[in-house]
Each structure stands twice: as structure tokens, then as C-alpha cells.
């Protein structure tokens, strides 16, 4: 077992039992900010070959005042990108 590394996650380290916490190296990560999410959205839409309009629509949604009152996670941004990808790839009616 000496060659095994464990990675554990917790939203709140204070709720982890002390005997377990004493055996771990705790690394606190900062929340992902709006600028980080916008940068990721632009890069990921480009990587997936989506239009600039899709990337900018996601950024506008993230920057919208209603969105800024809630915490939007990276997972939420990925869902937006996946939805944009579905919409761009669907067949168009002539």
C-alpha cells in the first residue's frame, strides 16, 4: 500500500472526521471565478469547433446579472457547451 496515492475531496474540511483529516494533506482550492468560466467557455467551444456566436452566447449568459446572483459551476458551463453543441449539430429545416 505504500505505493498507492489517495485523492479525496470534500466541500467542507471541517466536517471530515479528525482521525482521517490528520492523515491527509489538505489543499484548499479557491472557487472558480467568472473570468475563469468565461475563458474556459470560449476555449472549449473553439476546441469543439462550435461557432464564435455559441461561445459568446454562453459568456453573455454567464455575465448576465441574474446568473451572477447564483453560483455557476464548471459543470454548469460544460452543460451549456454540450447544449450548444447539440443545437449546432442538429439538422436544419429547409
N, C-alpha and C positions, 0 to 999 in steps of 0.2 A: 504493500500500500504506500510505501514511501515515494513511489514514482507517480502517484496519482495527484492531480491538482483538482480542487473543487472550486466551483464558482457558484455562489449563492446570491440571490437578490432579495431585497426587502424594501418596501416603501417607507418603512419606519424602523430604524435600527433599535429604537428604544423598546420595541415590542418583541425583539428577539431575546430568547432566554439567555441569561448571563453566562451559564456554562458553555453554550455554543459560541456566543459572542467573544469570549475570552480566547477561543482557539482560532479566531479569524482575523485577518487584516481587513479593516473596514475602510472602504473608499467611498467617500461621498461625492456624488455627481450632481452638478447643477442642472436645473431644468433647462430644457431646450428652449431658446428664445424665439421670438417671432422672426427675426432676421435669419436665424439658422434654418427655420422651417421654410421660409421663402426661398432661400438659397438652395436647399435640398429639392424643393418642388421644381424649380427651374432646371436644375441639373438632371433630375430624374426624368422629367418629361422629355428633355432633349435626348437623354440616353435611350429612352424607349421609342424615339422617333416621332413623338407627338408634335403637334403644331405649337408655335410660339403662343398662339391665342389660347390654347388649353393651359399652358404654363402660367400665362398672365391672368387667366380667369381664376385659377387656384390661388395665386398670390393675392388677387383682389379680394377673394373670399376670406382669406386669412387675415387681411388687413382691415376688413370691414369692422366697424365699431361693435356690432352685435357679436361677431366672432371673438373679438378681443376681451369680452366680458367673461368668456369661458376658457378653460384650459384646453387647448388643442394639442393632442399628442402627435408624435411622429407616425404612429399607427393610423391616426385620423387623416393625415396628409397622404399617406400611402393609399388609403381607401379612395380619397378624392382622385388621385392619379389613376388608379385602376378603373374608376368610373369613367373618367375622361377617355381612357384607352378604349373601353367598350363602346362609348359613344362615337369615337372617331373611326373605329373599325367596322361599325355596323353598315350594312348595305344601305345605300341611299335610294329613295324612291324617285323615279324619273318623272 
